[in-house]
Amino acid sequence: MRYRLTFAVGLVVGYVLGTRAGRERYEQLKKSARQVAQNPAVRNTAESAAQNGRAYAGKAFHAVSEKVSEKVGDKAPKSIADRVRSLRERGQDTEDDWGTSNT
């Protein structure tokens, strides 16, 4: 409930400040945001953060899938075990679903 209230208050404050600032201030903020987004340092940082996130997510996926397969072991039906094994092998690829490198 606290988070909903905080969100609602933020929404109202943003709306009130936005309407008082007007269109000119909005255009200034939009131009500034575009300049920051096009800054090479910001783009490099965002790209490296995305790559690190993919790497950590991949490591976490493999760690969790290994633990699950160890705990489940022979208790799972063969069809499920085969499916998990094929998904794990598929996760070894160097490209993700969007055609970008995981390295």
The first five atom37 places (N, CA, C, CB, O) and aatype in JSON, in Angstrom:
{
  "aatype": [12, 1, 18, 1, 10, 16, 13, 0, 19, 7, 10, 19, 19, 7, 18, 19, 10, 7, 16, 1, 0, 7, 1, 6, 1, 18, 6, 5, 10, 11, 11, 15, 0, 1, 5, 19, 0, 5, 2, 14, 0, 19, 1, 2, 16, 0, 6, 15, 0, 0, 5, 2, 7, 1, 0, 18, 0, 7, 11, 0, 13, 8, 0, 19, 15, 6, 11, 19, 15, 6, 11, 19, 7, 3, 11, 0, 14, 11, 15, 9, 0, 3, 1, 19, 1, 15, 10, 1, 6, 1, 7, 5, 3, 16, 6, 3, 3, 17, 7, 16, 15, 2, 16],
  "atom_mask": [
    [1, 1, 1, 1, 1],
    [1, 1, 1, 1, 1],
    [1, 1, 1, 1, 1],
    [1, 1, 1, 1, 1],
    [1, 1, 1, 1, 1],
    [1, 1, 1, 1, 1],
    [1, 1, 1, 1, 1],
    [1, 1, 1, 1, 1],
    [1, 1, 1, 1, 1],
    [1, 1, 1, 0, 1],
    [1, 1, 1, 1, 1],
    [1, 1, 1, 1, 1],
    [1, 1, 1, 1, 1],
    [1, 1, 1, 0, 1],
    [1, 1, 1, 1, 1],
    [1, 1, 1, 1, 1],
    [1, 1, 1, 1, 1],
    [1, 1, 1, 0, 1],
    [1, 1, 1, 1, 1],
    [1, 1, 1, 1, 1],
    [1, 1, 1, 1, 1],
    [1, 1, 1, 0, 1],
    [1, 1, 1, 1, 1],
    [1, 1, 1, 1, 1],
    [1, 1, 1, 1, 1],
    [1, 1, 1, 1, 1],
    [1, 1, 1, 1, 1],
    [1, 1, 1, 1, 1],
    [1, 1, 1, 1, 1],
    [1, 1, 1, 1, 1],
    [1, 1, 1, 1, 1],
    [1, 1, 1, 1, 1],
    [1, 1, 1, 1, 1],
    [1, 1, 1, 1, 1],
    [1, 1, 1, 1, 1],
    [1, 1, 1, 1, 1],
    [1, 1, 1, 1, 1],
    [1, 1, 1, 1, 1],
    [1, 1, 1, 1, 1],
    [1, 1, 1, 1, 1],
    [1, 1, 1, 1, 1],
    [1, 1, 1, 1, 1],
    [1, 1, 1, 1, 1],
    [1, 1, 1, 1, 1],
    [1, 1, 1, 1, 1],
    [1, 1, 1, 1, 1],
    [1, 1, 1, 1, 1],
    [1, 1, 1, 1, 1],
    [1, 1, 1, 1, 1],
    [1, 1, 1, 1, 1],
    [1, 1, 1, 1, 1],
    [1, 1, 1, 1, 1],
    [1, 1, 1, 0, 1],
    [1, 1, 1, 1, 1],
    [1, 1, 1, 1, 1],
    [1, 1, 1, 1, 1],
    [1, 1, 1, 1, 1],
    [1, 1, 1, 0, 1],
    [1, 1, 1, 1, 1],
    [1, 1, 1, 1, 1],
    [1, 1, 1, 1, 1],
    [1, 1, 1, 1, 1],
    [1, 1, 1, 1, 1],
    [1, 1, 1, 1, 1],
    [1, 1, 1, 1, 1],
    [1, 1, 1, 1, 1],
    [1, 1, 1, 1, 1],
    [1, 1, 1, 1, 1],
    [1, 1, 1, 1, 1],
    [1, 1, 1, 1, 1],
    [1, 1, 1, 1, 1],
    [1, 1, 1, 1, 1],
    [1, 1, 1, 0, 1],
    [1, 1, 1, 1, 1],
    [1, 1, 1, 1, 1],
    [1, 1, 1, 1, 1],
    [1, 1, 1, 1, 1],
    [1, 1, 1, 1, 1],
    [1, 1, 1, 1, 1],
    [1, 1, 1, 1, 1],
    [1, 1, 1, 1, 1],
    [1, 1, 1, 1, 1],
    [1, 1, 1, 1, 1],
    [1, 1, 1, 1, 1],
    [1, 1, 1, 1, 1],
    [1, 1, 1, 1, 1],
    [1, 1, 1, 1, 1],
    [1, 1, 1, 1, 1],
    [1, 1, 1, 1, 1],
    [1, 1, 1, 1, 1],
    [1, 1, 1, 0, 1],
    [1, 1, 1, 1, 1],
    [1, 1, 1, 1, 1],
    [1, 1, 1, 1, 1],
    [1, 1, 1, 1, 1],
    [1, 1, 1, 1, 1],
    [1, 1, 1, 1, 1],
    [1, 1, 1, 1, 1],
    [1, 1, 1, 0, 1],
    [1, 1, 1, 1, 1],
    [1, 1, 1, 1, 1],
    [1, 1, 1, 1, 1],
    [1, 1, 1, 1, 1]
  ],
  "atom_positions": [
    [[0.83, -1.19, 0.0], [0.0, 0.0, 0.0], [0.87, 1.25, 0.0], [-0.94, 0.0, 1.21], [0.55, 2.24, -0.66]],
    [[1.97, 1.19, 0.74], [2.85, 2.34, 0.85], [3.41, 2.73, -0.53], [4.0, 2.04, 1.82], [3.52, 3.91, -0.86]],
    [[3.76, 1.71, -1.32], [4.33, 1.98, -2.63], [3.3, 2.56, -3.59], [4.92, 0.7, -3.21], [3.62, 3.41, -4.42]],
    [[2.08, 2.1, -3.47], [1.01, 2.66, -4.31], [0.78, 4.12, -3.97], [-0.29, 1.86, -4.13], [0.6, 4.95, -4.86]],
    [[0.78, 4.43, -2.69], [0.58, 5.81, -2.26], [1.73, 6.68, -2.74], [0.45, 5.89, -0.74], [1.52, 7.8, -3.22]],
    [[2.96, 6.19, -2.6], [4.12, 6.94, -3.06], [4.05, 7.17, -4.57], [5.42, 6.2, -2.7], [4.36, 8.27, -5.04]],
    [[3.66, 6.16, -5.31], [3.53, 6.3, -6.76], [2.47, 7.33, -7.11], [3.19, 4.95, -7.39], [2.68, 8.17, -7.99]],
    [[1.34, 7.27, -6.44], [0.24, 8.21, -6.73], [0.66, 9.64, -6.42], [-1.02, 7.84, -5.92], [0.37, 10.56, -7.19]],
    [[1.35, 9.84, -5.29], [1.81, 11.18, -4.93], [2.82, 11.68, -5.97], [2.45, 11.18, -3.51], [2.76, 12.84, -6.39]],
    [[3.74, 10.81, -6.38], [4.71, 11.19, -7.4], [4.05, 11.54, -8.72], [0.0, 0.0, 0.0], [4.47, 12.48, -9.4]],
    [[3.03, 10.79, -9.07], [2.29, 11.06, -10.3], [1.61, 12.43, -10.25], [1.26, 9.97, -10.55], [1.66, 13.19, -11.21]],
    [[0.97, 12.73, -9.14], [0.28, 14.01, -8.98], [1.28, 15.16, -8.99], [-0.54, 14.03, -7.68], [1.06, 16.17, -9.66]],
    [[2.38, 15.01, -8.25], [3.39, 16.09, -8.2], [3.99, 16.3, -9.59], [4.51, 15.75, -7.19], [4.18, 17.44, -10.0]],
    [[4.28, 15.23, -10.3], [4.82, 15.36, -11.66], [3.86, 16.05, -12.59], [0.0, 0.0, 0.0], [4.26, 16.87, -13.41]],
    [[2.59, 15.72, -12.48], [1.59, 16.34, -13.33], [1.48, 17.83, -13.04], [0.23, 15.66, -13.14], [1.44, 18.65, -13.96]],
    [[1.42, 18.19, -11.75], [1.28, 19.6, -11.38], [2.5, 20.39, -11.82], [1.07, 19.75, -9.86], [2.36, 21.47, -12.41]],
    [[3.69, 19.87, -11.56], [4.89, 20.58, -11.98], [4.99, 20.65, -13.49], [6.14, 19.9, -11.41], [5.44, 21.66, -14.03]],
    [[4.58, 19.61, -14.17], [4.64, 19.61, -15.63], [3.69, 20.62, -16.25], [0.0, 0.0, 0.0], [4.04, 21.28, -17.23]],
    [[2.51, 20.75, -15.69], [1.57, 21.71, -16.25], [1.99, 23.14, -15.96], [0.17, 21.46, -15.71], [1.74, 24.03, -16.77]],
    [[2.61, 23.36, -14.84], [3.08, 24.71, -14.52], [4.3, 25.1, -15.33], [3.4, 24.83, -13.05], [4.46, 26.27, -15.69]],
    [[5.16, 24.13, -15.64], [6.37, 24.44, -16.39], [6.05, 24.78, -17.84], [7.35, 23.27, -16.33], [6.71, 25.65, -18.42]],
    [[5.08, 24.14, -18.42], [4.68, 24.45, -19.78], [5.45, 23.69, -20.83], [0.0, 0.0, 0.0], [6.35, 22.9, -20.54]],
    [[5.09, 23.97, -22.06], [5.64, 23.26, -23.22], [7.11, 23.59, -23.45], [4.85, 23.6, -24.46], [7.88, 22.72, -23.86]],
    [[7.52, 24.83, -23.19], [8.92, 25.23, -23.43], [9.87, 24.44, -22.54], [9.1, 26.73, -23.18], [10.9, 23.95, -23.0]],
    [[9.52, 24.31, -21.3], [10.37, 23.57, -20.37], [10.4, 22.09, -20.75], [9.87, 23.74, -18.92], [11.43, 21.43, -20.63]],
    [[9.28, 21.58, -21.2], [9.23, 20.19, -21.65], [10.19, 19.97, -22.82], [7.79, 19.81, -22.07], [10.92, 18.98, -22.84]],
    [[10.18, 20.87, -23.76], [11.08, 20.76, -24.91], [12.54, 20.85, -24.48], [10.77, 21.85, -25.94], [13.39, 20.14, -25.02]],
    [[12.84, 21.71, -23.51], [14.21, 21.8, -22.99], [14.63, 20.49, -22.35], [14.32, 22.95, -21.96], [15.73, 19.99, -22.61]],
    [[13.77, 19.92, -21.54], [14.09, 18.66, -20.88], [14.26, 17.54, -21.9], [13.0, 18.28, -19.87], [15.15, 16.69, -21.77]],
    [[13.42, 17.53, -22.92], [13.5, 16.52, -23.96], [14.83, 16.63, -24.72], [12.32, 16.67, -24.93], [15.46, 15.61, -25.02]],
    [[15.24, 17.86, -25.03], [16.51, 18.09, -25.73], [17.69, 17.66, -24.87], [16.64, 19.57, -26.12], [18.63, 17.04, -25.37]],
    [[17.64, 17.98, -23.58], [18.72, 17.58, -22.67], [18.8, 16.06, -22.54], [18.5, 18.2, -21.28], [19.9, 15.5, -22.55]],
    [[17.67, 15.41, -22.43], [17.65, 13.95, -22.32], [18.21, 13.31, -23.58], [16.23, 13.46, -22.07], [18.94, 12.32, -23.5]],
    [[17.89, 13.86, -24.73], [18.4, 13.32, -26.0], [19.91, 13.49, -26.07], [17.72, 14.02, -27.19], [20.61, 12.58, -26.52]],
    [[20.43, 14.65, -25.62], [21.88, 14.88, -25.64], [22.6, 13.9, -24.72], [22.19, 16.31, -25.23], [23.66, 13.38, -25.06]],
    [[22.02, 13.66, -23.54], [22.64, 12.71, -22.61], [22.62, 11.31, -23.2], [21.9, 12.73, -21.25], [23.62, 10.59, -23.1]],
    [[21.52, 10.92, -23.81], [21.41, 9.58, -24.38], [22.36, 9.38, -25.55], [19.99, 9.33, -24.83], [22.79, 8.25, -25.79]],
    [[22.7, 10.42, -26.26], [23.59, 10.31, -27.4], [25.06, 10.47, -27.02], [23.23, 11.34, -28.44], [25.94, 10.31, -27.87]],
    [[25.33, 10.78, -25.77], [26.7, 10.92, -25.3], [27.41, 9.56, -25.38], [26.74, 11.47, -23.84], [26.88, 8.57, -24.89]],
    [[28.59, 9.5, -26.01], [29.29, 8.22, -26.16], [29.61, 7.54, -24.82], [30.58, 8.43, -26.93], [29.54, 6.32, -24.71]],
    [[29.95, 8.32, -23.82], [30.26, 7.72, -22.52], [29.03, 7.04, -21.92], [30.8, 8.79, -21.55], [29.12, 5.96, -21.35]],
    [[27.89, 7.69, -22.06], [26.65, 7.12, -21.53], [26.28, 5.86, -22.32], [25.5, 8.16, -21.6], [25.87, 4.86, -21.74]],
    [[26.42, 5.91, -23.63], [26.09, 4.75, -24.45], [27.01, 3.57, -24.13], [26.2, 5.11, -25.94], [26.55, 2.44, -24.04]],
    [[28.32, 3.84, -23.96], [29.26, 2.76, -23.63], [28.93, 2.16, -22.27], [30.7, 3.29, -23.65], [28.98, 0.94, -22.1]],
    [[28.61, 3.01, -21.31], [28.27, 2.53, -19.98], [27.01, 1.67, -20.02], [28.09, 3.7, -19.01], [26.95, 0.62, -19.39]],
    [[26.0, 2.12, -20.75], [24.76, 1.36, -20.85], [25.0, 0.02, -21.54], [23.7, 2.16, -21.61], [24.44, -1.0, -21.13]],
    [[25.82, 0.02, -22.58], [26.11, -1.22, -23.29], [26.88, -2.2, -22.41], [26.91, -0.92, -24.55], [26.57, -3.39, -22.39]],
    [[27.87, -1.7, -21.68], [28.62, -2.61, -20.8], [27.75, -3.12, -19.66], [29.86, -1.89, -20.23], [27.9, -4.27, -19.24]],
    [[26.84, -2.29, -19.16], [25.92, -2.75, -18.11], [25.01, -3.85, -18.65], [25.08, -1.58, -17.57], [24.73, -4.82, -17.96]],
    [[24.56, -3.68, -19.87], [23.7, -4.7, -20.47], [24.46, -6.01, -20.68], [23.14, -4.2, -21.82], [23.93, -7.09, -20.43]],
    [[25.71, -5.91, -21.13], [26.52, -7.12, -21.33], [26.79, -7.81, -20.0], [27.84, -6.78, -22.02], [26.71, -9.04, -19.91]],
    [[27.11, -7.03, -18.96], [27.34, -7.62, -17.66], [26.08, -8.28, -17.13], [27.85, -6.57, -16.67], [26.13, -9.36, -16.53]],
    [[24.96, -7.64, -17.33], [23.69, -8.22, -16.9], [23.4, -9.53, -17.58], [0.0, 0.0, 0.0], [22.96, -10.48, -16.93]],
    [[23.65, -9.6, -18.89], [23.44, -10.85, -19.61], [24.39, -11.93, -19.1], [23.64, -10.65, -21.12], [24.0, -13.09, -18.96]],
    [[25.64, -11.55, -18.83], [26.61, -12.54, -18.34], [26.19, -13.08, -16.97], [28.02, -11.91, -18.26], [26.23, -14.29, -16.74]],
    [[25.81, -12.19, -16.07], [25.39, -12.63, -14.73], [24.1, -13.45, -14.8], [25.2, -11.42, -13.81], [23.95, -14.43, -14.07]],
    [[23.2, -13.07, -15.66], [21.96, -13.83, -15.81], [22.25, -15.22, -16.34], [20.97, -13.09, -16.75], [21.63, -16.19, -15.9]],
    [[23.17, -15.33, -17.28], [23.55, -16.64, -17.81], [24.18, -17.52, -16.75], [0.0, 0.0, 0.0], [23.87, -18.71, -16.65]],
    [[25.08, -16.92, -15.95], [25.7, -17.69, -14.87], [24.66, -18.14, -13.85], [26.79, -16.85, -14.17], [24.69, -19.28, -13.39]],
    [[23.75, -17.25, -13.51], [22.7, -17.59, -12.54], [21.81, -18.69, -13.09], [21.86, -16.35, -12.18], [21.44, -19.61, -12.37]],
    [[21.47, -18.6, -14.37], [20.62, -19.63, -14.99], [21.28, -21.0, -14.91], [20.34, -19.28, -16.46], [20.64, -21.98, -14.54]],
    [[22.57, -21.06, -15.24], [23.25, -22.35, -15.22], [23.41, -22.87, -13.79], [24.62, -22.23, -15.88], [23.26, -24.06, -13.55]],
    [[23.69, -21.98, -12.85], [23.82, -22.4, -11.46], [22.5, -22.95, -10.93], [24.3, -21.24, -10.58], [22.46, -23.99, -10.27]],
    [[21.43, -22.25, -11.22], [20.12, -22.69, -10.75], [19.69, -23.97, -11.44], [19.07, -21.59, -10.97], [19.17, -24.88, -10.8]],
    [[19.89, -24.05, -12.75], [19.46, -25.25, -13.47], [20.24, -26.47, -13.01], [19.61, -25.06, -14.98], [19.69, -27.57, -12.95]],
    [[21.53, -26.3, -12.68], [22.31, -27.43, -12.18], [21.81, -27.87, -10.81], [23.8, -27.06, -12.1], [21.69, -29.07, -10.55]],
    [[21.51, -26.9, -9.94], [21.01, -27.23, -8.6], [19.66, -27.94, -8.69], [20.89, -25.96, -7.74], [19.41, -28.91, -7.98]],
    [[18.8, -27.44, -9.56], [17.47, -28.05, -9.7], [17.61, -29.46, -10.23], [16.58, -27.2, -10.63], [16.95, -30.38, -9.73]],
    [[18.46, -29.65, -11.23], [18.59, -31.0, -11.79], [19.22, -31.95, -10.78], [19.42, -30.96, -13.07], [18.9, -33.14, -10.78]],
    [[20.12, -31.44, -9.9], [20.7, -32.29, -8.86], [19.64, -32.69, -7.84], [21.86, -31.56, -8.16], [19.58, -33.84, -7.42]],
    [[18.8, -31.72, -7.44], [17.79, -32.0, -6.43], [16.67, -32.87, -6.98], [17.22, -30.71, -5.89], [16.2, -33.78, -6.3]],
    [[16.26, -32.59, -8.19], [15.17, -33.36, -8.78], [15.67, -34.73, -9.19], [14.56, -32.62, -9.98], [15.05, -35.76, -8.92]],
    [[16.82, -34.73, -9.87], [17.46, -35.99, -10.25], [16.54, -36.96, -10.95], [0.0, 0.0, 0.0], [15.93, -36.64, -11.97]],
    [[16.44, -38.15, -10.39], [15.65, -39.22, -11.0], [14.17, -39.11, -10.67], [16.16, -40.56, -10.54], [13.37, -39.91, -11.15]],
    [[13.79, -38.14, -9.87], [12.39, -38.01, -9.48], [11.52, -37.47, -10.61], [12.27, -37.1, -8.27], [10.32, -37.72, -10.65]],
    [[12.13, -36.74, -11.53], [11.38, -36.15, -12.64], [11.16, -37.2, -13.73], [12.12, -34.91, -13.22], [11.99, -38.08, -13.93]],
    [[10.03, -37.09, -14.42], [9.8, -37.99, -15.56], [10.85, -37.78, -16.64], [8.39, -37.77, -16.14], [11.41, -36.69, -16.76]],
    [[11.11, -38.8, -17.41], [12.16, -38.74, -18.44], [11.91, -37.62, -19.44], [12.24, -40.07, -19.16], [12.86, -36.97, -19.88]],
    [[10.67, -37.38, -19.82], [10.38, -36.34, -20.81], [10.77, -34.96, -20.29], [8.88, -36.36, -21.19], [11.29, -34.14, -21.05]],
    [[10.52, -34.71, -19.02], [10.89, -33.41, -18.44], [12.4, -33.3, -18.32], [10.22, -33.22, -17.05], [12.97, -32.26, -18.63]],
    [[13.04, -34.37, -17.88], [14.5, -34.35, -17.76], [15.15, -34.09, -19.12], [15.02, -35.67, -17.17], [16.13, -33.35, -19.21]],
    [[14.61, -34.72, -20.17], [15.16, -34.5, -21.52], [14.96, -33.06, -21.96], [14.5, -35.45, -22.52], [15.84, -32.47, -22.59]],
    [[13.81, -32.49, -21.65], [13.52, -31.11, -22.04], [14.47, -30.14, -21.33], [12.05, -30.74, -21.71], [14.99, -29.21, -21.94]],
    [[14.69, -30.35, -20.03], [15.62, -29.49, -19.28], [17.02, -29.61, -19.84], [15.61, -29.86, -17.77], [17.72, -28.61, -19.98]],
    [[17.43, -30.82, -20.16], [18.76, -31.03, -20.71], [18.91, -30.32, -22.05], [19.04, -32.54, -20.88], [19.95, -29.71, -22.31]],
    [[17.89, -30.37, -22.9], [17.97, -29.71, -24.21], [17.98, -28.19, -24.05], [16.79, -30.13, -25.1], [18.67, -27.49, -24.8]],
    [[17.22, -27.68, -23.1], [17.25, -26.23, -22.86], [18.61, -25.79, -22.34], [16.15, -25.83, -21.88], [19.1, -24.73, -22.71]],
    [[19.21, -26.6, -21.48], [20.51, -26.25, -20.95], [21.55, -26.23, -22.06], [20.92, -27.23, -19.84], [22.4, -25.34, -22.11]],
    [[21.49, -27.21, -22.95], [22.42, -27.26, -24.07], [22.2, -26.09, -25.01], [22.29, -28.57, -24.83], [23.16, -25.53, -25.55]],
    [[20.96, -25.72, -25.21], [20.65, -24.57, -26.07], [21.18, -23.28, -25.47], [19.13, -24.47, -26.3], [21.55, -22.36, -26.2]],
    [[21.22, -23.19, -24.15], [21.73, -22.0, -23.48], [23.22, -21.82, -23.62], [0.0, 0.0, 0.0], [23.75, -20.77, -23.26]],
    [[23.92, -22.83, -24.14], [25.36, -22.75, -24.33], [25.74, -21.94, -25.57], [25.95, -24.14, -24.42], [26.91, -21.63, -25.77]],
    [[24.76, -21.6, -26.42], [25.03, -20.86, -27.66], [25.65, -19.51, -27.34], [23.74, -20.68, -28.48], [25.52, -19.01, -26.23]],
    [[26.32, -18.93, -28.33], [26.98, -17.65, -28.14], [26.07, -16.47, -28.46], [28.21, -17.58, -28.97], [26.45, -15.33, -28.2]],
    [[24.89, -16.72, -29.03], [23.97, -15.63, -29.34], [22.65, -15.86, -28.62], [23.75, -15.5, -30.85], [22.22, -17.0, -28.43]],
    [[22.01, -14.76, -28.23], [20.71, -14.89, -27.59], [19.61, -14.78, -28.64], [20.52, -13.83, -26.5], [19.9, -14.75, -29.83]],
    [[18.36, -14.72, -28.22], [17.23, -14.71, -29.14], [17.18, -13.48, -30.03], [15.96, -14.82, -28.37], [16.54, -13.49, -31.08]],
    [[17.85, -12.4, -29.61], [17.82, -11.17, -30.38], [19.0, -11.05, -31.33], [17.79, -9.99, -29.47], [19.14, -10.03, -32.01]],
    [[19.84, -12.06, -31.4], [20.97, -12.04, -32.31], [22.16, -11.27, -31.79], [0.0, 0.0, 0.0], [23.07, -10.93, -32.55]],
    [[22.17, -10.98, -30.47], [23.32, -10.28, -29.91], [24.19, -11.25, -29.16], [22.87, -9.15, -28.99], [23.72, -12.3, -28.72]],
    [[25.44, -10.91, -29.02], [26.41, -11.78, -28.39], [26.22, -11.8, -26.88], [27.82, -11.34, -28.74], [25.9, -10.76, -26.3]],
    [[26.43, -12.94, -26.24], [26.35, -13.05, -24.78], [27.68, -12.77, -24.13], [25.88, -14.43, -24.39], [27.78, -12.8, -22.9]],
    [[28.7, -12.48, -24.9], [30.03, -12.26, -24.32], [30.28, -10.81, -24.05], [31.11, -12.79, -25.22], [31.35, -10.45, -23.56]]
  ]
}
